Amino acid sequence: MTPPPKHRSRTYEWESPEAIHSEAQTMSGLEFLRSGMLGDTRRPPIAHTMDFWLTQVEEGKAVFASKPAEFHYNPIGTVHGGYYGTLLDSAMGCAVHSTMAPGEGYTTLEYKINLVRPLTIRVGEIRCEGWVVHRGSRMATAEGKIVDLNGKLYAHGSTTCMIIPNWGKKDGT
């Protein structure tokens, strides 16, 4: 049996984040996320970089899927903690995003994650679910979890997001 190649490569493309932001301004958060899930609007560059995709969205909830790969690994032979963090930040943030009115935005102020067990390529496809716990006029909180297709928990977390009215307008916000 031939050993696997010592060096591997990965090539991918993405579209302008400015164009994506402009599209987002014209729709509610839920409309924008649904449009992206159906392929009608562009996926953000981070989704291509980390190789994850939106599979479900409703008001106050977002679910992403991904399949851990070698390019997610750290030097100790498991998936890097940043992968968990990126998935959870995305799912919890998009759960908040799904509650936005047109022109309204948000940003993550802080998030905390707990890694429960290691991910490897042997786990296969995973789901990262995020849901809103509280949505006020200025702040929102959300929680999330990463599970395999059998429901086994790999990580969970929480976030606080700041709501920004008139997101992207020329007044500096």
Residue pairs with C-beta under 8 A, 6 or more apart in sequence:
8 70
8 71
10 71
12 48
12 49
13 48
14 43
14 44
14 45
14 48
14 49
15 42
15 43
15 45
16 42
17 44
17 45
19 42
20 41
20 42
20 43
20 44
21 168
23 32
23 35
23 41
23 42
24 32
24 41
24 105
25 102
25 103
25 167
25 168
26 102
27 35
27 102
28 100
28 101
28 102
29 96
29 97
29 98
29 99
29 100
29 101
29 104
30 57
30 58
30 59
30 98
30 99
30 100
32 41
32 97
33 54
33 57
33 62
33 94
33 97
33 98
34 57
35 41
36 42
36 43
36 54
37 53
37 54
37 55
37 56
37 57
43 53
46 86
46 90
47 53
47 54
47 90
50 66
50 72
50 83
50 86
50 87
51 66
51 67
51 69
51 71
52 64
52 65
52 66
52 86
52 87
52 90
52 128
53 64
53 65
53 66
54 62
54 63
54 64
54 94
55 63
55 64
55 65
55 127
56 62
56 63
57 63
57 94
57 98
58 98
59 98
59 99
60 95
60 98
60 99
60 131
60 132
60 135
61 95
61 98
61 129
61 130
61 131
61 132
62 90
62 91
62 92
62 94
62 95
62 97
62 98
62 129
62 130
62 131
63 91
63 127
63 128
63 129
63 130
64 87
64 90
64 91
64 94
64 127
64 128
65 125
65 126
65 127
65 128
66 87
66 125
66 126
66 128
67 121
67 124
67 125
67 126
68 79
68 83
68 119
68 120
68 121
68 123
68 126
69 121
70 121
72 79
72 80
72 83
72 119
73 79
73 80
74 80
74 81
77 120
78 118
78 119
78 120
79 118
79 119
79 120
81 113
81 115
83 119
84 113
84 115
84 119
84 146
84 154
84 155
85 111
85 113
85 157
87 126
87 128
87 146
88 111
88 113
88 128
88 130
88 144
88 145
88 146
88 155
88 156
88 157
88 159
89 108
89 111
89 159
90 128
90 130
91 128
91 129
91 130
91 144
92 111
92 130
92 131
92 142
92 143
92 144
92 157
92 158
92 159
92 161
93 106
93 108
93 130
93 142
93 159
93 161
94 130
95 130
95 131
95 132
95 142
95 144
96 106
96 132
96 135
96 140
96 142
96 159
96 161
97 106
98 132
99 132
99 135
99 140
100 106
100 163
103 165
103 166
103 167
103 168
103 169
104 163
104 164
104 165
104 166
104 167
105 163
105 164
105 167
105 168
106 140
106 161
106 162
106 163
106 164
106 167
107 161
107 162
107 164
108 159
108 160
108 161
109 159
109 160
109 161
109 162
110 159
110 160
111 157
111 158
111 159
111 160
112 157
112 158
112 159
113 155
113 156
113 157
114 155
114 156
114 157
115 154
115 155
116 153
116 154
116 155
116 156
117 152
117 153
117 154
118 154
119 126
119 146
119 154
123 148
123 154
124 148
124 149
125 148
125 149
126 146
126 147
126 148
126 149
126 154
127 146
127 147
127 148
127 149
128 144
128 145
128 146
129 144
129 145
129 147
130 142
130 143
130 144
131 142
131 143
131 144
132 140
132 141
132 142
133 141
133 142
133 143
133 158
134 140
134 141
135 163
136 163
137 163
138 162
138 163
139 160
139 161
139 162
139 163
140 160
140 161
140 163
141 158
141 159
141 160
141 161
142 158
142 159
142 161
143 156
143 157
143 158
143 159
144 156
144 157
144 158
144 159
145 153
145 155
145 156
145 157
146 153
146 154
146 155
146 156
147 153
147 154
148 154
164 173
165 173
166 173
167 173
